[in-house]
Amino acid sequence: MNRKDFFKHGGRWAFLTCIGLLSVFLSYNKKIVTTDCSVVPFCKNCGKFVKCELPQANKQRRDGKRS
């Protein structure tokens, strides 16, 4: 492997590593939100209810404050 190939391959692997680490970081900190919820009818019993950004959880929180 010559120097040109070394930098080309090294740059490619560094870029892919950064993208992978960024996606892991974002999913770990819950910045990536999925729209599917497995406990839709039971939002108030869900462990993620306080921090959930899904529309049904927001509606449950608003309805709970009005009562």
N, C-alpha and C positions, 0 to 999 in steps of 0.2 A: 504494500500500500504506500503510495507516495503522499507527499504533504497536501496536495490539492484534494485528493480523495479523503484524506483524514479530516480536513476541515469541512468538506461537504457532508460527510457522514456524521461527523460530530455535531454540526449545526442542525442537521435533521433530527437527530436523537434528542438534542437539547430542546428543540422546539416541541417535539412530541411529549417529552417529559413535562415541560411547563404546562401544556394544555391538559395533560392528565392530572397534574397536581392542582391546577385551577378548578377543574371539574370536581375533584374530590373535596376540595376546600368549600366550594359553593354548596355542594350537596350536604356536607357535614354541618354547615351553618344554616341549613334550611333556606337558602336563597333560591334554590330550584324547587318550585312547588308543583306537585302533581295535582291534576284536577280530579282524580279519582279518590274516593274515600270509602273505606270498607265499613264504616259505622255511621252512615248518613242519618238514619232515624234516631240515633242516640248520641247526638253531639255533646250534650252536657255531661255524659258519662265517659267521654273520650279523654285520654290522658294529654292530648295535644290541643284541647279545646281553647285554652287561654291564648296560645300563640297561633292558632289556625287562621289562615287568611282566606279560606274557602267561603263562598257566598252564603252557604247554609249555616256555617258557624257564626258569621257576622250577623245574620238574621236572628239566630238564637240568642246572641249576646244583646242585641238591641231589644228584642222582645222581653228578655229577662229584666232589663233595666226599667222598662215601662211598668212592670207589675208591682 
